[in-house]
């Protein structure tokens, strides 16, 4: 055993050294045409960080800090750009969302809600997957931040898995996490209010196209894509995660001892709890703390959903909720210190800052100029055009980290091209928006980062979820292909 551990340690160190060597050679030789020293250095440092993240030579947040320091010292990126996320509303909104999760857990409200969902839906994996898909889709238009929805719903999904006796990081827990993520994300491109990215994309469209696509007409045009992607993911999640694993007990189950034990015993030897097996409440009426937490959650969600009317920023609402949790004694300082995943927030803050780093280094413009001819070559065939934009988007998102920045750059190029080939620019923007989500690497997606670290990575392994990312993006492409004749019928293509 000691020999194997020593071998693993040496492999990690070797990979770490190889990553650093590649970065050093890239920076020293600067072989990429059209890139400045600064941009080449940023690419080299990012490659090194990715290798270190994959091999786990250091904790993720430590590697992120090393990367940020090298951006400033070696690449000459400004401190403001490198750490821009910590001065943005996004990071503070995530802090408030993580704290809301702590309050729901410590008050007992999260467990109560989890048990309610388990009781309302039949206790089969199939029905709980449907519950996750429906919950994410219904909540989609109400809260404009996908990351906040991920941070709030991931702990709830894990609690449901625990109550049903699914082993954490097992197949069924992974399936529930995937369903939760798919439900939250898939509705976003179809309803403008479901994500700030939708508003950003709307702003890139010409004025006459914006008048043509109000919220209702946008949804009608995108509806076939939504139906196809949700249906395909349901069947794929069932096929990939719904078989071959018996319901068992999580080694870290958070349920109350009596109820959790009854679930464990009832699930032995079977693949699911059946509908005849009752799940006792055992919690009694809502406690005072639960009532306070419920009131805070309801008011917060209502204010988030009605932001277009009162214009109070989601960040301000979230931080106010954080304050009220302390004022009403839902949480205290020790719970805040221990419950919030501070190392994850540090990692997320640095990872999301990559968008500003790339913009300052000029990488975004270089990527779009390099790929411009590829977009032009696709214009002759509607299927090639729509699917090609989707595929190119998946590839470029490894380099252009910000979804909003990518769509802005892409549409600056595609809007004039759309006019020349007789295509409505909304189709091109939607085709990119449909595939702009990716979580092959953690730094690519704020929603994935928020959801994954809201449960400390305990519900599902990143390696398994990265595999499902490819599956999900494939379903998004299928959805686009199905939409082509529909959009032709509508006169958009």
Rosetta blueprint (number, residue, H / E / L):
1 X L
2 X H
3 X H
4 X H
5 X H
6 X H
7 X H
8 X H
9 X H
10 X H
11 X H
12 X H
13 X H
14 X H
15 X H
16 X H
17 X H
18 X H
19 X H
20 X H
21 X H
22 X H
23 X H
24 X H
25 X H
26 X H
27 X H
28 X H
29 X H
30 X L
31 X L
32 X L
33 X L
34 X L
35 X L
36 X L
37 X H
38 X H
39 X H
40 X H
41 X H
42 X H
43 X H
44 X H
45 X H
46 X H
47 X H
48 X H
49 X H
50 X H
51 X H
52 X H
53 X H
54 X H
55 X H
56 X L
57 X L
58 X L
59 X L
60 X H
61 X H
62 X H
63 X H
64 X H
65 X H
66 X H
67 X H
68 X H
69 X H
70 X H
71 X H
72 X H
73 X H
74 X L
75 X L
76 X L
77 X L
78 X L
79 X H
80 X H
81 X H
82 X H
83 X L
84 X H
85 X H
86 X H
87 X H
88 X L
89 X H
90 X H
91 X H
92 X H
93 X H
94 X H
95 X H
96 X H
97 X H
98 X H
99 X H
100 X H
101 X H
102 X H
103 X H
104 X H
105 X H
106 X H
107 X H
108 X L
109 X H
110 X H
111 X H
112 X H
113 X H
114 X H
115 X H
116 X H
117 X H
118 X H
119 X H
120 X H
121 X L
122 X L
123 X L
124 X L
125 X H
126 X H
127 X H
128 X H
129 X H
130 X H
131 X H
132 X H
133 X H
134 X H
135 X H
136 X H
137 X H
138 X H
139 X H
140 X H
141 X L
142 X L
143 X L
144 X L
145 X L
146 X H
147 X H
148 X H
149 X H
150 X H
151 X H
152 X H
153 X H
154 X H
155 X H
156 X H
157 X H
158 X H
159 X H
160 X H
161 X H
162 X H
163 X H
164 X L
165 X L
166 X L
167 X L
168 X L
169 X L
170 X L
171 X H
172 X H
173 X H
174 X H
175 X H
176 X H
177 X H
178 X H
179 X H
180 X H
181 X H
182 X H
183 X H
184 X H
185 X H
186 X H
187 X L
188 X H
189 X H
190 X H
191 X L
192 X H
193 X H
194 X H
195 X L
196 X H
197 X H
198 X H
199 X H
200 X H
201 X H
202 X H
203 X H
204 X H
205 X L
206 X L
207 X H
208 X H
209 X H
210 X H
211 X H
212 X H
213 X L
214 X L
215 X H
216 X H
217 X H
218 X H
219 X H
220 X H
221 X H
222 X H
223 X H
224 X H
225 X H
226 X H
227 X H
228 X H
229 X H
230 X H
231 X H
232 X H
233 X H
234 X H
235 X H
236 X H
237 X H
238 X H
239 X H
240 X H
241 X H
242 X L
243 X L
244 X L
245 X L
246 X L
247 X L
248 X L
249 X L
250 X L
251 X L
252 X L
253 X L
254 X L
255 X L
256 X L
257 X H
258 X H
259 X H
260 X H
261 X H
262 X H
263 X H
264 X H
265 X H
266 X H
267 X H
268 X L
269 X L
270 X L
271 X L
272 X L
273 X L
274 X L
275 X L
276 X L
277 X L
278 X L
279 X L
280 X L
281 X L
282 X L
283 X L
284 X L
285 X L
286 X L
287 X L
288 X H
289 X H
290 X H
291 X H
292 X H
293 X H
294 X H
295 X H
296 X H
297 X H
298 X H
299 X H
300 X H
301 X H
302 X H
303 X H
304 X H
305 X H
306 X L
307 X H
308 X H
309 X H
310 X H
311 X L
312 X L
313 X L
314 X H
315 X H
316 X H
317 X H
318 X H
319 X H
320 X H
321 X H
322 X H
323 X H
324 X H
325 X H
326 X H
327 X H
328 X L
329 X L
330 X L
331 X L
332 X L
333 X H
334 X H
335 X H
336 X H
337 X H
338 X H
339 X H
340 X L
341 X L
342 X H
343 X H
344 X H
345 X H
346 X H
347 X H
348 X H
349 X H
350 X H
351 X H
352 X H
353 X L
354 X H
355 X H
356 X H
357 X H
358 X H
359 X H
360 X H
361 X H
362 X L
363 X H
364 X H
365 X H
366 X H
367 X H
368 X H
369 X H
370 X H
371 X H
372 X H
373 X H
374 X H
375 X H
376 X H
377 X H
378 X L
379 X L
380 X L
381 X L
382 X H
383 X H
384 X H
385 X H
386 X H
387 X H
388 X H
389 X H
390 X H
391 X H
392 X H
393 X H
394 X H
395 X H
396 X H
397 X L
398 X L
399 X L
400 X L
401 X L
402 X L
403 X H
404 X H
405 X H
406 X H
407 X H
408 X H
409 X H
410 X H
411 X H
412 X H
413 X H
414 X H
415 X H
416 X H
417 X H
418 X H
419 X H
420 X H
421 X H
422 X L
423 X L
424 X L
425 X H
426 X H
427 X H
428 X H
429 X H
430 X H
431 X H
432 X H
433 X H
434 X H
435 X H
436 X L
437 X L
438 X L
439 X L
440 X L
441 X L
442 X H
443 X H
444 X H
445 X L
446 X H
447 X H
448 X H
449 X H
450 X H
451 X H
452 X H
453 X H
454 X H
455 X L
456 X L
457 X L
458 X L
459 X L
460 X L
461 X L
462 X H
463 X H
464 X H
465 X H
466 X H
467 X H
468 X H
469 X H
470 X H
471 X H
472 X H
473 X H
474 X H
475 X H
476 X H
477 X H
478 X H
479 X H
480 X H
481 X H
482 X H
483 X H
484 X H
485 X H
486 X H
487 X H
488 X H
489 X H
490 X H
491 X L
492 X L
493 X L
